[in-house]
Every structure is written in structure tokens, then in C-alpha cells.
Amino acid sequence: MARSNKPILWLPFAAGGLLMPLGILPLPYEKIAAFAHNPLGKLILFGTVALPAWHAAHRLRMTAHDLGFGDGVAVKVICYGSAWVLIAATAWALILV
């Protein structure tokens, strides 16, 4: 198997996940709440949830197809329906904030 440069490319993302727990990047509640109350912040938070949810639903549908569950309406309803529920719950929560 050929060597890959992917670990080097993913290192900044992995390191970013350590900044807050180590105290290097403090994010007080007030800053996070202000971001969540801003309309642009709400849009960014919505996209942060909605786009991966839709991608996950598609990948689950493709996995179900590969495992032989077929590509019928029931599989699509379960996969994409669960994504829509998550997206709708996210939109509802952001409207309430």
C-alpha cells in the first residue's frame, strides 16, 4: 500500500480540537451565546449540522444498497427522513435562540 500525505493534511484539524480543552483557545459562554444569537452565526450553525446530516443520510442509503437492502422507498424514507428530522430540529432550536 502506498504511503499517504493525509495525516499531515489532517493534523491542523486534529490540533484544533485540542485548543479549547487545553485552555489555549478560551471560549467563554458569552462569546458562544453572542455568536448563536447573530443571524449569520445561526446560518453557520445550521450549515454545520444540516450539510453533514444530509451527507450522512446519503452515505447510509448507499451502504444499505451495498448491503443488499435494496434502494426502495422505505430505505430512502428512513435515511433521508432521519436527516430531515435532525435538520428541522436544528432549525427549530436556532429559531428559539
MIDOSE-1310 file (N, C-alpha, C; in nm, 2 decimals, decimal comma, always signed):
residues 97
mars	+0,08/-0,12/+0,00/+0,00/+0,00/+0,00/+0,09/+0,12/+0,00; +0,05/+0,22/-0,08/+0,13/+0,34/-0,10/+0,12/+0,43/+0,03; +0,22/+0,50/+0,06/+0,22/+0,60/+0,17/+0,14/+0,72/+0,13; +0,07/+0,78/+0,23/-0,02/+0,89/+0,20/+0,03/+1,01/+0,28
nkpi	-0,01/+1,13/+0,23/+0,02/+1,25/+0,30/-0,10/+1,30/+0,38; -0,21/+1,22/+0,38/-0,33/+1,26/+0,45/-0,31/+1,29/+0,60; -0,23/+1,22/+0,67/-0,21/+1,25/+0,82/-0,16/+1,39/+0,83; -0,07/+1,44/+0,75/-0,01/+1,57/+0,76/-0,12/+1,67/+0,73
lwlp	-0,21/+1,64/+0,63/-0,31/+1,74/+0,59/-0,42/+1,75/+0,70; -0,45/+1,64/+0,77/-0,55/+1,64/+0,87/-0,50/+1,68/+1,01; -0,37/+1,70/+1,03/-0,31/+1,74/+1,15/-0,37/+1,87/+1,21; -0,38/+1,98/+1,12/-0,44/+2,10/+1,18/-0,58/+2,09/+1,23
faag	-0,66/+2,00/+1,17/-0,80/+1,98/+1,22/-0,79/+1,91/+1,35; -0,71/+1,81/+1,37/-0,70/+1,74/+1,49/-0,64/+1,83/+1,60; -0,55/+1,91/+1,57/-0,49/+2,00/+1,67/-0,59/+2,11/+1,71; -0,68/+2,15/+1,62/-0,78/+2,25/+1,65/-0,88/+2,19/+1,76
gllm	-0,90/+2,07/+1,76/-0,99/+2,01/+1,86/-0,93/+2,00/+2,00; -0,80/+2,03/+2,01/-0,73/+2,02/+2,14/-0,71/+2,16/+2,20; -0,73/+2,27/+2,12/-0,71/+2,40/+2,17/-0,79/+2,44/+2,28; -0,92/+2,41/+2,28/-1,01/+2,45/+2,38/-0,99/+2,37/+2,51
plgi	-0,99/+2,24/+2,51/-0,97/+2,16/+2,63/-0,83/+2,19/+2,70; -0,73/+2,23/+2,62/-0,60/+2,26/+2,68/-0,60/+2,40/+2,74; -0,70/+2,48/+2,71/-0,70/+2,62/+2,76/-0,62/+2,72/+2,67; -0,58/+2,67/+2,55/-0,51/+2,76/+2,46/-0,60/+2,86/+2,40
lplp	-0,72/+2,81/+2,36/-0,82/+2,90/+2,30/-0,94/+2,90/+2,39; -0,95/+3,00/+2,48/-1,06/+3,01/+2,57/-1,19/+3,06/+2,50; -1,30/+2,99/+2,51/-1,42/+3,03/+2,45/-1,53/+3,05/+2,56; -1,54/+3,17/+2,62/-1,64/+3,18/+2,72/-1,78/+3,17/+2,67
yeki	-1,87/+3,14/+2,76/-2,01/+3,12/+2,72/-2,07/+3,25/+2,65; -2,03/+3,37/+2,70/-2,08/+3,49/+2,64/-2,05/+3,50/+2,49; -1,93/+3,46/+2,45/-1,89/+3,47/+2,31/-1,97/+3,37/+2,23; -1,99/+3,25/+2,28/-2,06/+3,15/+2,21/-2,21/+3,19/+2,20
aafa	-2,26/+3,24/+2,30/-2,40/+3,28/+2,30/-2,42/+3,40/+2,20; -2,33/+3,49/+2,20/-2,34/+3,61/+2,11/-2,33/+3,56/+1,96; -2,25/+3,46/+1,94/-2,24/+3,40/+1,80/-2,37/+3,33/+1,77; -2,43/+3,26/+1,86/-2,55/+3,19/+1,83/-2,67/+3,28/+1,81
hnpl	-2,67/+3,40/+1,87/-2,78/+3,50/+1,86/-2,76/+3,58/+1,73; -2,65/+3,58/+1,67/-2,63/+3,66/+1,55/-2,69/+3,58/+1,43; -2,76/+3,65/+1,34/-2,82/+3,58/+1,22/-2,72/+3,50/+1,14; -2,60/+3,56/+1,12/-2,50/+3,49/+1,04/-2,45/+3,37/+1,11
gkli	-2,43/+3,39/+1,25/-2,39/+3,27/+1,33/-2,49/+3,16/+1,33; -2,62/+3,20/+1,33/-2,73/+3,09/+1,32/-2,72/+3,02/+1,18; -2,69/+3,09/+1,08/-2,68/+3,03/+0,94/-2,56/+2,94/+0,94; -2,45/+2,98/+1,00/-2,33/+2,89/+1,00/-2,36/+2,77/+1,09
lfgt	-2,42/+2,79/+1,20/-2,45/+2,67/+1,29/-2,55/+2,58/+1,22; -2,65/+2,63/+1,15/-2,74/+2,55/+1,07/-2,67/+2,47/+0,96; -2,58/+2,53/+0,89/-2,50/+2,46/+0,79/-2,41/+2,36/+0,85; -2,35/+2,39/+0,97/-2,27/+2,29/+1,03/-2,34/+2,16/+1,07
valp	-2,47/+2,17/+1,09/-2,54/+2,05/+1,12/-2,61/+1,99/+1,00; -2,67/+2,08/+0,92/-2,75/+2,03/+0,80/-2,67/+1,96/+0,69; -2,56/+2,02/+0,66/-2,48/+1,96/+0,55/-2,42/+1,82/+0,58; -2,36/+1,80/+0,70/-2,32/+1,67/+0,74/-2,43/+1,57/+0,76
awha	-2,55/+1,62/+0,81/-2,66/+1,53/+0,83/-2,71/+1,47/+0,69; -2,72/+1,56/+0,59/-2,76/+1,52/+0,46/-2,66/+1,42/+0,40; -2,53/+1,45/+0,42/-2,42/+1,37/+0,37/-2,43/+1,23/+0,43; -2,45/+1,23/+0,56/-2,46/+1,10/+0,64/-2,58/+1,02/+0,59
ahrl	-2,69/+1,09/+0,56/-2,81/+1,02/+0,51/-2,78/+0,95/+0,38; -2,72/+1,02/+0,29/-2,68/+0,97/+0,16/-2,59/+0,85/+0,17; -2,49/+0,86/+0,26/-2,39/+0,75/+0,28/-2,46/+0,63/+0,34; -2,55/+0,65/+0,43/-2,63/+0,54/+0,49/-2,71/+0,47/+0,38
rmta	-2,78/+0,55/+0,30/-2,85/+0,49/+0,19/-2,77/+0,41/+0,09; -2,65/+0,46/+0,06/-2,56/+0,39/-0,03/-2,51/+0,26/+0,04; -2,48/+0,27/+0,17/-2,44/+0,15/+0,25/-2,55/+0,04/+0,25; -2,67/+0,09/+0,27/-2,79/-0,01/+0,27/-2,80/-0,07/+0,14
hdlg	-2,78/+0,00/+0,03/-2,78/-0,05/-0,10/-2,67/-0,16/-0,12; -2,55/-0,12/-0,08/-2,44/-0,21/-0,09/-2,46/-0,34/-0,01; -2,53/-0,33/+0,10/-2,55/-0,45/+0,19/-2,67/-0,53/+0,14; -2,73/-0,49/+0,03/-2,84/-0,57/-0,02/-2,98/-0,54/+0,03
fgdg	-3,00/-0,43/+0,10/-3,13/-0,39/+0,15/-3,21/-0,33/+0,04; -3,16/-0,31/-0,08/-3,23/-0,25/-0,19/-3,22/-0,10/-0,19; -3,29/-0,04/-0,28/-3,29/+0,10/-0,30/-3,43/+0,15/-0,30; -3,52/+0,09/-0,22/-3,66/+0,11/-0,23/-3,70/+0,24/-0,15
vavk	-3,82/+0,27/-0,15/-3,88/+0,39/-0,09/-3,85/+0,38/+0,06; -3,87/+0,26/+0,12/-3,85/+0,25/+0,27/-3,71/+0,29/+0,31; -3,61/+0,25/+0,24/-3,47/+0,28/+0,28/-3,45/+0,43/+0,26; -3,50/+0,49/+0,15/-3,49/+0,64/+0,13/-3,56/+0,72/+0,24
vicy	-3,68/+0,67/+0,28/-3,76/+0,74/+0,38/-3,68/+0,74/+0,51; -3,63/+0,62/+0,55/-3,56/+0,61/+0,68/-3,43/+0,70/+0,68; -3,35/+0,69/+0,57/-3,23/+0,76/+0,57/-3,25/+0,91/+0,56; -3,32/+0,95/+0,45/-3,34/+1,10/+0,43/-3,44/+1,16/+0,53
gsaw	-3,53/+1,07/+0,58/-3,63/+1,12/+0,68/-3,56/+1,15/+0,81; -3,47/+1,07/+0,85/-3,39/+1,10/+0,97/-3,31/+1,22/+0,96; -3,25/+1,25/+0,84/-3,18/+1,37/+0,82/-3,27/+1,49/+0,83; -3,39/+1,48/+0,77/-3,49/+1,59/+0,77/-3,53/+1,62/+0,91
vlia	-3,55/+1,52/+1,00/-3,59/+1,54/+1,14/-3,48/+1,62/+1,21; -3,35/+1,57/+1,19/-3,24/+1,64/+1,25/-3,23/+1,79/+1,21; -3,24/+1,81/+1,08/-3,23/+1,94/+1,02/-3,35/+2,03/+1,07; -3,47/+1,98/+1,08/-3,58/+2,05/+1,13/-3,57/+2,09/+1,28
ataw	-3,51/+1,99/+1,35/-3,49/+2,02/+1,50/-3,38/+2,12/+1,52; -3,28/+2,12/+1,43/-3,18/+2,22/+1,44/-3,23/+2,36/+1,41; -3,31/+2,37/+1,30/-3,38/+2,50/+1,26/-3,47/+2,55/+1,37; -3,54/+2,46/+1,43/-3,63/+2,50/+1,54/-3,56/+2,55/+1,66
alil	-3,45/+2,48/+1,69/-3,37/+2,52/+1,81/-3,30/+2,66/+1,78; -3,25/+2,68/+1,66/-3,19/+2,81/+1,63/-3,29/+2,92/+1,62; -3,41/+2,89/+1,59/-3,52/+3,00/+1,59/-3,55/+3,04/+1,73; -3,54/+2,94/+1,82/-3,57/+2,97/+1,96/-3,46/+3,05/+2,03
v	-3,34/+3,04/+1,98/-3,23/+3,10/+2,05/-3,23/+3,25/+2,02
